[in-house]
Amino acid sequence: MAALSEEPVPTPTAEGLRETPSFALPDQVTEDHFAALKQHSPFQRTLDLSKSLIITGVARIADAPVATLLDLETSKTSVVSTDTVSPEGWQLVEVNGNLSDIETLTAKIKMSGGGEIFSIRYEKAPAQTKGPNGVMVSNRIGNGTPGGGTGPHGGPDPRVLTPDQLNDARNAARNIKEGFKADGYGDNQVIPSEVVSKISRLSIEQRESINVKMYEYRNRGLGMPERQQIYNRLLDEAVRRR
């Protein structure tokens, strides 16, 4: 049997080699990348929501309760309801107590995907304190209304409007582009055209009823972002009922 001849394997020449593409190195990681993580470390968060959250306001939209919560660790507010889950993953189960006396209120909150329910109590927002890096943390939410209690013009019962509040609510029902103090939009903020369109589809009586309700929420201490959400929900509900 003839032996197989071994042919030498050719050595690649420089011309036969392909150039390896060069890749840019990523930017160097610095301490600034971890600033937010150090400030609000998830490993140091309080797992018991009843110790890190308080109620600052409660309202009703279409007979469904809505609560405004303040996170004591981040000083951020959040609106929770029974039909939706908040961006933080919280959902309202129920509200107990007398709605006309906010200090008696408690809310049961559950985490999305979890079965544990936490009881959150009403409490006035803490006084101003210095946060990380000496930044002042305000005890006021939204437009500067203190958390809980009545607004700057509200009486002991938030459902009782003062004459100037009632006049503002009635005027806004007839001059929809002017807005009013309780709609959740700033004085220098233009009301979006889609919101104006919703308002224009309602009768003056419907607009006035919603405006009065919004002043009640303002008197309960809800801030501007929360009132803006509620105002748009009320408009959507009223338009659907037409």
C-alpha positions in Angstrom: 0.0 0.0 0.0 1.5 3.3 -1.0 2.2 5.8 1.7 0.3 9.1 1.7 2.5 12.0 1.0 2.2 14.9 3.5 2.0 18.2 1.8 3.2 21.2 3.7 0.6 23.6 5.0 1.2 27.0 3.4 2.1 29.8 5.8 -0.2 32.9 5.3 1.6 35.9 4.1 1.2 39.4 5.3 -0.9 40.2 2.3 -3.2 37.3 3.1 -4.0 38.5 6.6 -7.0 40.6 7.1 -6.8 43.6 9.3 -8.7 43.2 12.5 -11.1 46.1 12.9 -10.4 48.4 15.8 -13.1 49.0 18.4 -13.4 52.2 20.5 -13.0 51.6 24.2 -15.9 52.7 26.4 -15.7 55.8 28.5 -14.1 55.4 31.8 -16.5 54.8 34.7 -16.4 57.5 37.3 -18.0 58.1 40.7 -20.6 60.3 39.0 -22.2 57.3 37.4 -23.0 56.0 40.9 -24.2 59.2 42.5 -27.9 58.4 42.2 -27.4 54.9 43.4 -25.4 56.1 46.4 -28.1 58.7 47.2 -31.0 56.3 47.0 -29.6 52.8 47.4 -32.1 50.0 46.8 -30.3 48.0 49.4 -31.1 50.6 52.1 -34.8 51.1 51.1 -37.4 50.4 53.8 -39.3 47.3 52.6 -42.2 48.1 54.9 -44.2 50.8 53.0 -46.1 51.7 56.2 -42.8 53.2 57.5 -41.7 55.0 54.4 -45.1 56.4 53.0 -47.7 58.7 54.4 -51.1 60.0 53.1 -51.2 63.7 52.2 -54.5 63.8 50.5 -57.6 61.7 49.5 -60.2 62.4 46.8 -63.0 60.5 44.9 -63.3 60.3 41.2 -66.5 58.7 39.9 -67.0 57.3 43.4 -63.6 55.6 43.3 -61.1 56.7 46.0 -57.8 58.2 45.0 -55.0 58.9 47.4 -51.9 61.1 47.3 -48.8 59.5 49.0 -45.5 61.1 50.0 -42.4 59.0 50.0 -40.5 60.1 53.1 -37.2 58.7 51.8 -37.3 60.4 48.4 -39.7 63.3 49.1 -41.7 62.4 46.0 -45.5 62.3 45.7 -47.5 59.7 43.9 -51.2 59.3 43.1 -52.6 55.8 43.7 -56.1 54.4 42.8 -57.9 51.1 43.0 -58.1 50.6 39.2 -54.5 51.3 38.1 -51.0 50.6 39.3 -48.7 53.6 39.9 -45.3 53.9 38.2 -43.8 52.9 41.5 -45.8 49.6 41.4 -48.3 50.7 44.2 -52.0 50.1 44.0 -54.7 51.4 46.4 -56.8 48.6 48.0 -59.2 50.8 50.1 -59.4 53.9 52.2 -60.8 53.9 55.7 -61.9 56.9 57.9 -63.9 60.1 57.5 -63.2 61.8 54.3 -64.1 65.2 55.8 -61.5 64.7 58.5 -58.2 63.8 56.8 -56.5 63.0 60.1 -58.7 59.9 60.6 -57.8 58.4 57.2 -55.8 55.3 56.5 -55.1 53.6 53.2 -54.3 50.0 52.4 -51.6 49.7 49.6 -50.3 46.6 47.9 -47.2 46.2 45.7 -47.7 45.0 42.1 -47.1 41.3 41.9 -47.1 40.8 45.6 -49.7 39.7 48.0 -48.7 41.7 51.1 -50.9 44.7 52.0 -49.5 47.7 53.9 -51.6 50.2 56.0 -50.6 53.8 55.3 -51.7 56.6 57.7 -52.3 60.3 57.2 -49.5 62.5 58.6 -48.4 66.0 58.0 -45.3 66.3 55.7 -42.2 66.7 57.8 -40.6 70.1 58.2 -37.8 71.2 55.9 -34.6 69.2 56.4 -31.3 69.1 54.7 -31.0 66.2 52.4 -27.9 64.7 50.8 -25.3 67.3 49.7 -27.0 69.9 51.8 -30.0 70.3 49.5 -33.1 71.6 51.2 -36.1 69.2 51.1 -39.4 71.0 51.1 -42.4 69.9 53.1 -44.7 71.4 50.5 -46.0 69.7 47.4 -47.3 70.8 44.0 -48.0 74.5 44.1 -46.7 75.0 47.6 -49.7 73.9 49.5 -48.7 72.1 52.7 -49.2 68.4 52.5 -52.7 67.7 53.9 -55.2 70.1 55.4 -56.9 72.9 53.5 -55.5 75.2 50.8 -54.6 78.8 51.2 -58.3 79.9 51.0 -60.0 76.8 52.2 -62.0 76.7 55.5 -62.2 73.9 58.0 -64.3 71.8 55.7 -62.6 71.5 52.3 -66.0 71.0 50.6 -67.0 74.5 51.6 -65.7 77.0 49.0 -65.1 80.6 49.7 -66.8 83.3 47.5 -63.6 83.9 45.5 -63.1 80.2 44.9 -66.7 79.8 43.7 -66.5 82.8 41.4 -63.3 81.5 39.9 -64.9 78.1 39.3 -67.9 79.7 37.6 -65.9 82.1 35.5 -63.7 79.2 34.2 -66.8 77.3 33.2 -67.7 80.1 30.8 -64.2 81.1 29.8 -62.5 77.8 29.3 -59.2 79.0 27.9 -58.5 81.1 31.0 -58.3 78.2 33.4 -58.7 78.5 37.1 -56.6 78.2 40.3 -57.5 74.6 41.1 -57.1 72.9 37.7 -53.5 71.8 38.3 -52.0 74.0 35.6 -49.7 76.9 36.5 -50.6 80.5 36.0 -48.2 80.9 33.1 -48.9 77.4 31.7 -50.9 77.0 28.5 -53.7 74.5 28.8 -53.2 71.8 26.1 -55.5 72.0 23.1 -56.8 68.4 23.7 -57.9 69.4 27.2 -59.6 72.6 25.9 -61.3 70.3 23.3 -62.7 68.1 26.1 -63.9 71.0 28.1 -65.7 72.6 25.1 -67.7 69.4 24.7 -69.3 69.8 28.1 -72.1 72.1 29.2 -71.5 75.1 31.4 -73.2 73.2 34.3 -70.9 70.2 33.8 -67.8 72.4 33.7 -68.8 74.3 36.8 -69.5 71.0 38.7 -66.0 69.7 37.8 -64.4 73.0 38.7 -66.0 73.1 42.2 -64.9 69.5 42.8 -61.4 70.5 41.8 -61.4 73.2 44.5 -62.4 70.6 47.0 -59.3 68.6 46.1 -57.1 71.7 46.3 -58.5 72.4 49.7 -57.7 68.9 50.8 -54.0 69.6 50.1 -53.5 67.9 46.7 -50.6 69.4 44.8 -50.7 70.6 41.2 -49.4 67.4 39.5 -52.0 65.3 41.3 -54.8 67.8 40.6 -53.9 67.9 36.9 -54.2 64.1 36.7 -57.6 64.2 38.5 -58.9 67.1 36.4 -58.2 65.2 33.2 -59.8 62.0 34.6 -62.9 64.0 35.5 -63.1 65.5 32.0 -62.7 62.1 30.4 -65.5 60.6 32.6 -67.8 63.5 31.8 -67.1 63.3 28.0 -67.8 59.5 28.1 -71.1 60.0 29.9 -72.4 62.4 27.2 
